[in-house]
Amino acid sequence: QVQLVESGGGLVQPGGSLRLSCAASGTFFSIYAMAWNRQAPGKQRELVASITSGGTTYYKESVKGRFTISRDIAKNTVYLQMISLKPEDTAVYYCNVVVKSTVDKDNYAYWGQGTQVTVSS
């Protein structure tokens, strides 16, 4: 069992900041990668940022320079620091992790429940 608990979403004005957190708990051998995704109304879910176990990061072009993904290995937690938020950043943000199973050593993906980020005046 692996569960993800997200927090940090909310309502913020354009230009504001939010910090999202996602903590993984349960039984797994290791975390291969952690990521943040978002889905806006009427749009497809998209990858926003990701970070591998080795620390390699990826960002969607539109959030580069504004969003920063980081992780706390000891806490099995991934963060997304968002600054200079725009209305188009409004979406439900989902974290996901890929873990290596303690049972078969294969990789499995798990998703959080999502946290709402609303950027509006």
Order of alpha helices (4+ residues) and beta strands (2+ residues): beta-beta-beta-beta-beta-beta-beta-beta-beta-beta-beta
